[in-house]
Amino acid sequence: MVEHAFFNSDWIDKVITFAASDPFPAKQWKIVRQLNEIHVQGDEKESQALESLSHEDKAKEALLEAEISEERAMLALTKGGCESVPQLLNWKREKQDNNSGPVPGGYLVYLVLQNLPGVRLSCEDYWNFSGTQREEIREAFKVAYMCVCPIDQELI
């Protein structure tokens, strides 16, 4: 199976210019390091059962997903004052050219988010905690989730 790296060293030191849009001023942000990567890739047998799309089809599908995706949710949560998620500092959606990028002709969405204090918990971390500690985490998650619930769903 061939693995594809979507975030390679070409991204480091890349400067992204954001136009002004309510409530964000025009700004430039520079990517200085990669903080995280979630890599999910099935094996060859699993992928044999999956329908494949051309780059053009993926680009069209990506447009639909980009219309309703994370940037709108993050904007609604930020405007709603939710303290349980990183605040959105800026965002931008741009079309990739037809010859390069992870999905040629598709869209890239840049989200600049506040860095929250604390520790990211992996599944393994969580299950290594005692039952009492896991219950504390569940209660904290419930408080955070209840903050998200009242956000106007029409904004998302």
Order of alpha helices (4+ residues) and beta strands (2+ residues): beta-beta-alpha-alpha-alpha-beta-beta-alpha-alpha
